[in-house]
Amino acid sequence: MWESLYVHQREHGLIAAVPENAFQEWERSQSSVNGRFGFAAIASRDDMDIGFCAGRMRPLPAYYGGGYVGYISEVYVTRSARGAGIGKLLVDFGVAWFQERGIHRVELQVVWRNEQALRFYRKNGWAEDLVQLVKMV
């Protein structure tokens, strides 16, 4: 599913190149924080994985008040399971995970042309804060 997420993101305008060993590097990085500083949740139906969500705590710079923010780094639901509330369950799980740790700001990024995802997040109370621009050099 992780690879499918990045294929989906490329279809919606992601510029970043994902190297061949990207999943292994992500898995190593995520497993080092799971439990204490991060989480990964998988949604299954009929013994089939149909979605996942992962996130981690990030330090907030002192000039923004210090402490930590929650960062949901990945959210993906398979095409066949979209529209059934799985994404909301996964994102709500992530937000609750951060709230349980006293974190009151949760951030995520959406690929700029993914209108379906933008509508989903706006409908569920998320708001644009910053716009990320990229220049490949």
Secondary structure, DSSP 8 states (H G I E B T S, - for coil): -HHHHHHHHHHTT------TTHHHHHHHHHHHHBTTTEEEEEEEETTEEEEEEEEEEEE--GGGTSSEEEEEEEEEE-GGGTTSSHHHHHHHHHHHHHHHTT---EEE---TT-HHHHHHHHHTT------------
